Amino acid sequence: MTNLPELPSVMVDDAVRAALQEDLGRAGDITTLATIPANATARVVIASRETGVVSGMPLARSAFAAISPNISFETEIDDGGRVEPGSAVARIEGRARDVLSAERVALNYLGHMSGIATATAQFADKIAHTQAKVVCTRKTTPGLRAFEKYAVRCGGGANHRFGLDDAILIKDNHIAVVGSVVSTIEAARKYIGHLVKIEIEVDTLDQLAEALTAKPDVVLLDNMDAATLKEAVAMVTKINPATKTEASGGIKLDTIAKKAEAGVDYISTGWITHSSPVLDLGLDTIIE
């Protein structure tokens, strides 16, 4: 997959080590230690049980490497690759105790992130015939935002802001406190540097018209039906075509296409990160 971002190894390794420490606890993998001979070896394959998109391979690799540098980890499907039931994702070989002790952490990351990538791909496929791009939100699992947003990219989506500090997003509560749409945008513009974008959420066409007089970089068109979105896009094109449009609110697989066909540039959904089901991946021992 082209233009796929890379996860910094220090970020990956720190997260994986914390997860392994949580899992191994104070005494290690006592089931494996009690039942598996110290000199036993294992050859295993991580395989998909269903159709999906892979994400999280760097974390899976790191989990096995953290347990033992002597484990061989061979990738069969790179992040962003699509799999069918029975597809081999990776092949692992090493001391059996080490392989089994790393298994769950590796699969937890792979399953969760691949689930997000798969859900994102389903949404992206629905709107592939339009100019719109699926983007995620800040509705992520605490501590996992960077990985979940990476998974969105693996599924063909794009990232919204990563936190409260990298872009201005003016919402209804900000406007309510300040008193007006234009005043809120002007206050934001005076505060930020020249590289920071300003987006404002609007619920009605009247609010949109007011916001466009202050020329925001992006308008978030919240909870608008497809017909209203089409009117909103036409208004933006006429008044300030440089402003990008983003649809949000109640985005579902059976509604996203009509909203995209209204002509918006982006469609944001929190569902892909906070509610997507895990992709079913399993580790199977190769018996010869």
Buried (B, 14 or more C-beta within 10 A) or exposed (E): BEEEEEBEEEBBBEBBBEBBEEBBEEEEBEEBEEEBEEEEEBBBBBBBBBEBBBBBBBBBBBBBBBBBEEBEBEBBBEBBBBBEEEBBBBBBBBBBBBBBBBBBBBBBBBBBBBBBBBBBBBBBBBBEEBEBBBBBBBBBEEEBBBBBBBBBBBBBBBBBBBEEEEBBBBBEEBBEEBEEBBEBBBEBBEEEEEEBBBBBBBBEBEBBBBBBEBEBBBBBBBEBEBEBBBBBBEBBEEBBEEBBBBBBBEBEEEBBBBBBBBBBBBBBBBBBBBEBEBBBBBBEEEEE
